[in-house]
Amino acid sequence: MARAAINVLGATGEMYDLVSQGTIDVDSYRRSSGVYCITGCLGMVPFPPLDEGWGYTVSQVDGRADVEIDYADKVLTATVTRDG
């Protein structure tokens, strides 16, 4: 498993782009509105220093969005909520 940057399309949850330093078999899907699942990864690690945020970004249009990351049963789940 290697480090990777994964871009997921909001409307479908499909992977738009995957940039990796190695070969990995990763897939994604949209479970429901605002809930996206990534399979084939080992989760995410906090940026250093330890516990200083997670490695995700949202587009400028969605700058007011709140993101919760969970990793369980080999599935990384990103839940995105937005005020309004």
N, CA and C atoms as a LAMMPS dump frame, in Angstrom:
ITEM: TIMESTEP
0
ITEM: NUMBER OF ATOMS
252
ITEM: BOX BOUNDS ff ff ff
-5.0000000000000000e+02 5.0000000000000000e+02
-5.0000000000000000e+02 5.0000000000000000e+02
-5.0000000000000000e+02 5.0000000000000000e+02
ITEM: ATOMS id mol type element x y z
1 1 1 N 0.852 -1.164 0
2 1 2 C 0 0 0
3 1 3 C 0.898 1.226 0
4 2 1 N 0.526 2.206 -0.773
5 2 2 C 1.313 3.428 -0.9
6 2 3 C 0.449 4.639 -0.597
7 3 1 N 1.101 5.76 -0.486
8 3 2 C 0.367 7.017 -0.349
9 3 3 C -0.347 7.331 -1.641
10 4 1 N -1.511 7.95 -1.532
11 4 2 C -2.258 8.285 -2.746
12 4 3 C -3.113 9.519 -2.509
13 5 1 N -3.368 10.234 -3.584
14 5 2 C -4.351 11.32 -3.582
15 5 3 C -5.514 10.846 -4.434
16 6 1 N -6.7 10.855 -3.879
17 6 2 C -7.879 10.34 -4.563
18 6 3 C -8.881 11.477 -4.718
19 7 1 N -9.314 11.72 -5.935
20 7 2 C -10.343 12.722 -6.209
21 7 3 C -11.637 11.996 -6.541
22 8 1 N -12.691 12.314 -5.798
23 8 2 C -13.978 11.642 -5.951
24 8 3 C -15.012 12.655 -6.434
25 9 1 N -15.815 12.259 -7.423
26 9 2 C -16.885 13.119 -7.929
27 9 3 C -18.064 13.099 -6.969
28 10 1 N -18.567 14.27 -6.6
29 10 2 C -19.645 14.361 -5.626
30 10 3 C -20.953 13.75 -6.084
31 11 1 N -21.303 13.936 -7.345
32 11 2 C -22.611 13.48 -7.831
33 11 3 C -22.745 11.961 -7.826
34 12 1 N -21.654 11.264 -8.131
35 12 2 C -21.729 9.812 -8.273
36 12 3 C -20.869 9.051 -7.272
37 13 1 N -19.85 9.693 -6.729
38 13 2 C -18.911 9.012 -5.856
39 13 3 C -17.838 8.27 -6.619
40 14 1 N -17.856 8.362 -7.959
41 14 2 C -16.834 7.7 -8.765
42 14 3 C -15.489 8.388 -8.579
43 15 1 N -14.424 7.6 -8.718
44 15 2 C -13.089 8.142 -8.661
45 15 3 C -12.803 8.922 -9.936
46 16 1 N -12.446 10.196 -9.787
47 16 2 C -12.113 11.045 -10.921
48 16 3 C -10.643 10.903 -11.266
49 17 1 N -9.827 10.763 -10.24
50 17 2 C -8.384 10.723 -10.438
51 17 3 C -7.749 10.026 -9.243
52 18 1 N -6.678 9.316 -9.488
53 18 2 C -5.912 8.666 -8.437
54 18 3 C -4.445 8.902 -8.721
55 19 1 N -3.763 9.541 -7.79
56 19 2 C -2.332 9.791 -7.932
57 19 3 C -1.641 9.024 -6.821
58 20 1 N -0.755 8.108 -7.187
59 20 2 C -0.13 7.234 -6.207
60 20 3 C 1.36 7.109 -6.47
61 21 1 N 2.103 6.832 -5.402
62 21 2 C 3.53 6.558 -5.538
63 21 3 C 3.775 5.071 -5.777
64 22 1 N 2.737 4.302 -5.86
65 22 2 C 2.873 2.87 -6.069
66 22 3 C 1.649 2.33 -6.765
67 23 1 N 1.543 1.025 -6.81
68 23 2 C 0.394 0.39 -7.439
69 23 3 C -0.593 -0.014 -6.359
70 24 1 N -1.808 0.496 -6.472
71 24 2 C -2.838 0.138 -5.506
72 24 3 C -4.162 -0.063 -6.225
73 25 1 N -5.012 -0.876 -5.649
74 25 2 C -6.328 -1.145 -6.215
75 25 3 C -7.368 -0.487 -5.318
76 26 1 N -7.769 0.725 -5.687
77 26 2 C -8.694 1.519 -4.887
78 26 3 C -9.947 1.779 -5.697
79 27 1 N -11.102 1.802 -5.033
80 27 2 C -12.357 2.12 -5.708
81 27 3 C -13.174 3.016 -4.786
82 28 1 N -14.178 3.674 -5.344
83 28 2 C -15.023 4.549 -4.537
84 28 3 C -16.456 4.491 -5.029
85 29 1 N -17.366 4.85 -4.137
86 29 2 C -18.775 4.928 -4.509
87 29 3 C -19.487 5.878 -3.555
88 30 1 N -20.64 6.346 -3.978
89 30 2 C -21.478 7.228 -3.164
90 30 3 C -22.556 6.379 -2.5
91 31 1 N -22.533 6.306 -1.189
92 31 2 C -23.524 5.511 -0.452
93 31 3 C -24.864 6.239 -0.428
94 32 1 N -24.823 7.541 -0.189
95 32 2 C -26.021 8.385 -0.182
96 32 3 C -25.561 9.829 -0.316
97 33 1 N -26.48 10.758 -0.325
98 33 2 C -26.126 12.163 -0.479
99 33 3 C -25.137 12.587 0.607
100 34 1 N -23.959 13.003 0.193
101 34 2 C -22.937 13.457 1.125
102 34 3 C -22.131 12.372 1.797
103 35 1 N -22.355 11.102 1.453
104 35 2 C -21.623 9.995 2.078
105 35 3 C -20.883 9.224 0.993
106 36 1 N -19.546 9.242 1.078
107 36 2 C -18.693 8.636 0.058
108 36 3 C -17.807 7.576 0.693
109 37 1 N -17.663 6.436 0.019
110 37 2 C -16.894 5.313 0.539
111 37 3 C -15.721 5.014 -0.378
112 38 1 N -14.561 4.78 0.233
113 38 2 C -13.343 4.416 -0.482
114 38 3 C -12.949 3.026 -0.01
115 39 1 N -12.768 2.1 -0.941
116 39 2 C -12.34 0.746 -0.593
117 39 3 C -10.94 0.504 -1.147
118 40 1 N -10.228 -0.437 -0.555
119 40 2 C -8.898 -0.779 -1.027
120 40 3 C -7.804 0.079 -0.424
121 41 1 N -8.119 0.816 0.633
122 41 2 C -7.099 1.641 1.282
123 41 3 C -6.973 1.207 2.744
124 42 1 N -5.99 1.754 3.413
125 42 2 C -5.782 1.439 4.823
126 42 3 C -6.191 2.595 5.722
127 43 1 N -7.064 3.461 5.23
128 43 2 C -7.5 4.606 6.014
129 43 3 C -6.628 5.813 5.746
130 44 1 N -6.681 6.757 6.645
131 44 2 C -5.899 7.984 6.522
132 44 3 C -5.13 8.202 7.81
133 45 1 N -4.014 8.897 7.699
134 45 2 C -3.243 9.255 8.886
135 45 3 C -3.259 10.767 9.036
136 46 1 N -3.198 11.268 10.265
137 46 2 C -3.186 12.712 10.472
138 46 3 C -1.903 13.332 9.918
139 47 1 N -2.025 14.581 9.453
140 47 2 C -0.831 15.325 9.064
141 47 3 C 0.025 15.547 10.306
142 48 1 N 1.361 15.566 10.14
143 48 2 C 2.207 15.908 11.284
144 48 3 C 2.074 17.396 11.592
145 49 1 N 2.24 17.868 12.808
146 49 2 C 2.418 17.022 13.984
147 49 3 C 1.158 16.205 14.256
148 50 1 N 1.318 15.146 14.985
149 50 2 C 0.249 14.182 15.231
150 50 3 C -1.053 14.866 15.623
151 51 1 N -2.126 14.393 15.032
152 51 2 C -3.479 14.874 15.323
153 51 3 C -3.742 16.314 14.895
154 52 1 N -3.052 16.792 13.887
155 52 2 C -3.274 18.145 13.369
156 52 3 C -4.05 18.088 12.063
157 53 1 N -5.183 17.46 12.059
158 53 2 C -6.04 17.431 10.878
159 53 3 C -5.815 16.213 10.012
160 54 1 N -6.772 15.976 9.131
161 54 2 C -6.719 14.828 8.241
162 54 3 C -6.389 15.274 6.839
163 55 1 N -5.961 14.348 6.025
164 55 2 C -5.523 14.654 4.671
165 55 3 C -6.64 14.703 3.66
166 56 1 N -7.541 15.651 3.783
167 56 2 C -8.574 15.815 2.77
168 56 3 C -8.739 17.3 2.47
169 57 1 N -9.266 17.602 1.304
170 57 2 C -9.608 18.974 0.948
171 57 3 C -10.968 18.959 0.267
172 58 1 N -11.617 20.089 0.256
173 58 2 C -12.86 20.263 -0.494
174 58 3 C -12.665 21.454 -1.417
175 59 1 N -13.45 21.516 -2.475
176 59 2 C -13.314 22.624 -3.422
177 59 3 C -13.704 23.94 -2.747
178 60 1 N -13.276 25.057 -3.334
179 60 2 C -13.581 26.374 -2.772
180 60 3 C -15.083 26.608 -2.669
181 61 1 N -15.828 26.084 -3.619
182 61 2 C -17.283 26.232 -3.603
183 61 3 C -17.872 25.595 -2.346
184 62 1 N -17.251 24.524 -1.892
185 62 2 C -17.741 23.798 -0.721
186 62 3 C -16.96 24.143 0.542
187 63 1 N -16.344 25.309 0.566
188 63 2 C -15.501 25.702 1.692
189 63 3 C -16.207 25.695 3.037
190 64 1 N -17.522 25.856 3.049
191 64 2 C -18.277 25.845 4.312
192 64 3 C -18.694 24.439 4.723
193 65 1 N -18.278 23.447 4.002
194 65 2 C -18.68 22.067 4.301
195 65 3 C -17.909 21.521 5.5
196 66 1 N -18.586 20.69 6.27
197 66 2 C -17.949 19.945 7.357
198 66 3 C -17.742 18.518 6.877
199 67 1 N -16.578 17.957 7.185
200 67 2 C -16.244 16.609 6.734
201 67 3 C -15.891 15.751 7.938
202 68 1 N -16.506 14.586 8.023
203 68 2 C -16.156 13.594 9.039
204 68 3 C -15.589 12.379 8.328
205 69 1 N -14.466 11.878 8.834
206 69 2 C -13.801 10.72 8.245
207 69 3 C -13.89 9.558 9.229
208 70 1 N -14.257 8.39 8.724
209 70 2 C -14.33 7.19 9.547
210 70 3 C -13.712 6.042 8.757
211 71 1 N -12.988 5.165 9.441
212 71 2 C -12.424 3.984 8.79
213 71 3 C -12.814 2.762 9.612
214 72 1 N -13.649 1.903 9.035
215 72 2 C -14.098 0.688 9.714
216 72 3 C -14.369 -0.392 8.678
217 73 1 N -14.07 -1.62 9.026
218 73 2 C -14.318 -2.774 8.154
219 73 3 C -13.706 -2.587 6.769
220 74 1 N -12.499 -2.002 6.726
221 74 2 C -11.725 -1.799 5.494
222 74 3 C -12.387 -0.83 4.516
223 75 1 N -13.27 0.033 5.025
224 75 2 C -13.906 1.055 4.189
225 75 3 C -13.686 2.419 4.841
226 76 1 N -13.112 3.352 4.08
227 76 2 C -12.962 4.726 4.533
228 76 3 C -14.211 5.483 4.094
229 77 1 N -14.916 6.071 5.044
230 77 2 C -16.158 6.777 4.741
231 77 3 C -15.984 8.255 5.045
232 78 1 N -16.285 9.09 4.063
233 78 2 C -16.265 10.544 4.234
234 78 3 C -17.705 11.031 4.193
235 79 1 N -18.124 11.68 5.264
236 79 2 C -19.47 12.235 5.334
237 79 3 C -19.354 13.751 5.274
238 80 1 N -19.968 14.334 4.255
239 80 2 C -19.87 15.772 4.012
240 80 3 C -21.229 16.41 4.269
241 81 1 N -21.259 17.394 5.159
242 81 2 C -22.489 18.129 5.431
243 81 3 C -22.22 19.61 5.215
244 82 1 N -23.273 20.302 4.844
245 82 2 C -23.131 21.721 4.538
246 82 3 C -24.314 22.484 5.106
247 83 1 N -24.032 23.606 5.735
248 83 2 C -25.087 24.443 6.3
249 83 3 C -25.837 25.125 5.17
250 84 1 N -27.135 24.887 5.086
251 84 2 C -27.939 25.524 4.035
252 84 3 C -28.056 24.652 2.875
